[in-house]
Structures are given as C-alpha cells and as structure tokens.
Amino acid sequence: MNTAAETPASDRLTVEIVAQDLDGVRIALAEGADRVELCTALVTGGLTPSAALIESAAGLARDAGREGFVHVLIRSRPGDFVYSPEELELMRRDAAHAIRLGASGAVVGALDRSGAIDLPAVAAFRDAVGAAEVTFHRALDLSTDPVAALADLAELGVARVLTSGGAARVSEGMPVLRALAAAGTGVQIMAGGGATPGDADALRAVGADALHLSARRTLMGGPTGPGGGDSSYDATDAGIVRAAVAAARA
C-alpha cells in the first residue's frame, strides 16, 4: 500500500534538494524530490551555476515531465548579501537568463546596509523573471526582522522563503519558523540549513511548508596537480534524498 498517497496534502512537506551537477538533478528526479535548487560552489554557500548547467538541468526535468523542477540560485559572489549596484545588475541579468535557459524559478536575496531586505533589488529580480517563481534565500536569517519582512516579500510576489529560523541549524530555529508560518502571509516557509530527514515531523508541527537540504556526501577525487589542495568534493546522496522524501510524506 502506498502510504504517501494516503497522506493528506496539507500534511505533506515538499522537498527541495540542492544540486551542484547533473547527477544531483538526476538523483532528485529519480527519488521523487519536488524541486532542486541548482547552484555551484556550495562550500561557499552557493553561487550561480553556468549557463550550460542550467540549460542541461532544465532539459533533464523537461524530459522527465517535471515542470517547475529547476530553480536557480542567483548569487554573484561569496560573502555578505549587501551588493553594489553593479552586482545587483549582474544578478538581475543572470536571473533573466536562467529563465530563458529553461529554469522555472530564481532563488535570490539582498539586504541593505541597515540589515533590512533590499526591497527594490527584490522587485528588480521579480521583474526580471516574469511569471517564474521567486524564492528569497537565507539572507532572510540575517535581516533585522524576518517575520515583519514576510509581508513585504509577499507584496512583491515572492513565492517562498528559505530559512533556518535564524539559527545555525533548522532544529534550533523552530520557534522562529513557527512565527514565520503563523504570520499567514501566503509566502511558503521552506526550512533549510543543516536540515536532515529527521527534522520533518518537527517542521510539520510548526507549520513549515517545505524541507530543503543538500543531501550530500563527500567523495575523494584524484590528484589535484602540483599545487596540491583538497581533492575531495561533494555529491548528492540518493539514500538521503530517498529518506527525505519518505519523511516528508510520512
């Protein structure tokens, strides 16, 4: 008997997997994830992936009949989320290009120097992607008032926010996640940041809508050259994705 089919839709969490390569996208598709956040350089917090990767990932989702599957992180550099006008313009153009390449949504975020959400920047990102979905990423956790910011983001048409509840790990941010969910803005609350499949029950209890996780394992590569350096790299772990999907629909 398919227990997932018996779970009321209102009790299910959607599952978003961070994917850094095409294998990660394939695994997320095969294991039943609802969506991927496509990025690169996750060790830095994630950066915008290449045009070729975006186009190829969108093609995989399209071939699998999965509309709305590929959402692309738009972040031009590591570090903080206070950007220069030039950086914001580059990211606006990257967001528009990602949608033209076949992505279904853009994952964006920017703060002003006071720590508030940079609403003009978010509006520019939204306009750049047209009817595609906009997710505001974990810059929310560094903002001065995440709960109050939700209403402004809702007014701008942001579909969801990615947040740990302002904590290092989702499991430690449940009170803020509950407050965000209780705000009733219509913006989906997607919990991410050190999240595991084991967090699913607690996230349902506080009213979160989605579970976001990297589901990664570390692999060892070959020699990196005369300069040395770390030869390890992260890859998507099918078992973790499978466990997350099962927990989200239990």
C-alpha positions in Angstrom: 0.0 0.0 0.0 1.3 3.5 -0.9 1.4 5.4 2.4 2.5 8.6 0.6 -0.8 8.5 -1.3 -2.8 8.4 1.9 -1.1 11.4 3.5 -3.3 14.4 3.4 -1.8 17.1 1.1 -1.9 19.6 3.8 0.3 17.5 6.0 3.0 16.9 3.4 6.2 18.8 3.1 7.6 19.5 -0.3 11.2 18.5 -0.7 13.9 20.7 -2.3 17.3 19.2 -2.9 20.4 21.3 -3.5 22.1 20.1 -6.8 25.5 21.1 -8.0 25.7 18.9 -11.1 23.6 16.9 -13.5 24.0 13.7 -11.4 22.4 15.6 -8.5 19.5 16.6 -10.7 19.0 13.1 -11.9 19.0 11.7 -8.4 16.5 14.2 -7.2 14.2 13.4 -10.1 14.6 9.6 -9.6 14.0 9.7 -5.9 10.8 11.9 -6.1 12.0 15.3 -4.8 9.7 18.1 -5.7 12.3 20.6 -6.8 16.0 21.3 -6.9 18.0 24.5 -6.1 20.7 24.4 -8.8 24.0 26.1 -7.8 27.7 25.6 -7.7 30.4 26.1 -5.1 28.1 25.1 -2.2 31.1 25.1 0.1 30.9 28.9 -0.1 27.2 28.9 0.5 26.4 28.5 -3.2 27.0 30.6 -6.4 25.2 31.0 -9.7 25.8 27.9 -11.9 26.9 28.1 -15.5 24.5 28.6 -18.4 25.3 25.2 -19.8 24.5 23.5 -16.4 21.2 25.5 -16.1 20.1 24.6 -19.7 21.1 20.9 -19.3 19.3 20.6 -15.9 16.2 22.2 -17.3 16.3 19.7 -20.2 16.5 16.7 -17.8 13.5 18.0 -15.9 11.6 18.7 -19.1 12.3 15.2 -20.5 11.0 13.7 -17.2 7.8 15.7 -17.5 8.6 17.7 -14.3 7.5 21.3 -14.8 8.6 23.7 -12.1 11.5 21.5 -11.0 14.7 23.6 -11.6 15.2 26.7 -9.5 18.5 28.5 -9.9 20.5 30.3 -7.2 21.4 33.8 -8.2 24.4 34.9 -6.2 27.4 36.5 -7.9 30.0 36.1 -5.1 30.6 34.6 -1.7 30.3 36.8 1.4 27.6 39.0 2.7 24.3 40.0 1.0 24.9 43.7 0.7 25.6 44.3 -3.0 26.8 47.2 -5.1 24.5 48.5 -7.9 26.8 46.8 -10.4 26.5 43.4 -8.7 22.7 43.7 -8.4 22.5 44.4 -12.2 24.6 41.4 -13.0 22.4 39.2 -10.8 19.3 40.7 -12.4 20.6 39.7 -15.8 21.6 36.3 -14.5 18.1 35.7 -13.2 16.5 36.7 -16.5 19.0 34.5 -18.4 18.3 31.5 -16.2 14.6 31.6 -17.0 15.4 32.0 -20.7 17.5 28.8 -20.4 14.5 26.9 -19.1 14.6 27.3 -15.3 11.3 27.5 -13.5 12.4 29.9 -10.8 15.1 32.0 -9.3 16.5 31.9 -5.8 17.6 35.5 -4.8 18.3 37.7 -1.8 19.8 41.0 -0.9 20.0 43.2 2.1 20.7 47.0 2.5 23.3 48.3 4.8 20.9 48.6 7.7 20.2 44.9 7.6 16.7 45.3 6.1 15.6 43.4 3.0 16.6 45.3 -0.1 13.1 45.6 -1.5 14.0 47.5 -4.7 16.5 44.8 -5.5 13.9 42.0 -4.9 11.4 43.9 -7.1 14.0 44.1 -9.9 14.7 40.4 -9.6 11.0 39.6 -9.7 10.5 41.8 -12.8 13.5 40.1 -14.5 12.0 36.6 -14.2 8.4 37.5 -15.2 5.9 34.8 -14.3 8.6 32.4 -12.9 8.7 31.8 -9.2 11.0 33.7 -6.9 12.4 32.3 -3.7 14.1 34.6 -1.2 17.1 32.7 0.3 18.7 32.7 3.7 19.6 36.3 3.6 16.3 36.5 5.5 18.0 34.9 8.5 20.5 37.8 8.7 17.8 40.5 8.3 16.8 42.8 11.1 13.2 41.4 11.4 12.5 38.3 9.4 8.8 38.0 10.4 8.0 41.6 9.6 9.8 41.2 6.2 7.5 38.4 5.1 4.6 40.8 4.4 6.8 43.0 2.2 8.1 39.9 0.3 4.5 38.7 -0.1 3.5 42.1 -1.6 6.4 41.8 -4.1 5.1 38.4 -5.2 7.8 36.2 -3.6 6.6 32.6 -3.6 8.7 31.2 -0.7 11.5 32.0 1.7 14.4 29.7 2.6 15.2 30.0 6.3 16.7 28.2 9.2 14.7 30.3 11.6 17.8 32.4 12.2 19.8 29.5 13.8 22.8 27.6 12.7 20.6 24.5 12.1 16.9 24.2 11.4 16.4 22.0 14.5 17.5 25.0 16.7 15.3 27.6 14.8 11.8 26.0 15.4 10.4 29.0 17.4 11.1 31.5 14.6 9.9 29.0 12.0 6.7 28.7 13.9 6.3 32.5 14.0 7.0 32.8 10.3 4.4 30.1 9.5 1.9 31.8 11.8 2.3 35.1 10.1 -0.2 34.0 7.4 1.2 36.0 4.5 0.8 33.2 1.9 4.6 33.0 1.5 5.7 29.4 1.7 8.1 28.7 4.6 10.9 26.4 3.4 13.2 25.2 6.2 16.8 24.7 5.4 20.2 25.0 7.0 21.7 21.9 8.5 18.4 20.1 7.8 18.0 16.3 7.8 15.2 13.9 7.1 14.8 13.6 10.8 13.6 17.2 11.1 10.4 16.5 9.0 8.0 15.8 11.9 9.1 18.9 13.9 8.8 21.1 10.8 5.2 19.8 10.1 4.4 20.6 13.8 5.5 24.3 13.5 3.7 24.7 10.2 6.5 24.8 7.7 5.7 24.0 4.1 8.9 22.5 2.7 12.2 20.9 3.6 15.4 22.0 1.9 18.6 20.0 2.2 21.9 19.4 0.5 21.7 15.6 0.9 25.4 15.4 0.1 28.3 13.0 0.8 31.9 13.7 0.3 33.9 11.8 -2.3 37.7 11.7 -2.8 39.0 12.6 -6.2 42.3 12.1 -7.9 45.4 14.3 -7.7 44.8 18.0 -8.0 48.1 19.0 -9.5 51.5 20.3 -8.3 49.8 23.0 -6.2 48.1 20.4 -4.1 44.8 21.3 -2.5 41.8 19.4 -1.4 40.9 16.6 -3.8 37.5 15.9 -2.1 34.2 17.0 -3.5 30.5 16.8 -2.6 28.0 14.6 -4.4 24.3 14.1 -4.0 23.5 11.0 -1.9 20.5 9.1 -3.3 19.8 7.5 0.1 19.5 10.8 1.9 17.2 12.1 -0.8 15.1 9.0 -0.6 14.9 9.3 3.2 13.9 13.0 3.0 11.1 12.3 0.5 9.8 9.4 2.7 9.9 11.5 5.8 8.2 14.5 4.2 5.3 12.3 3.1 5.0 10.0 6.1 
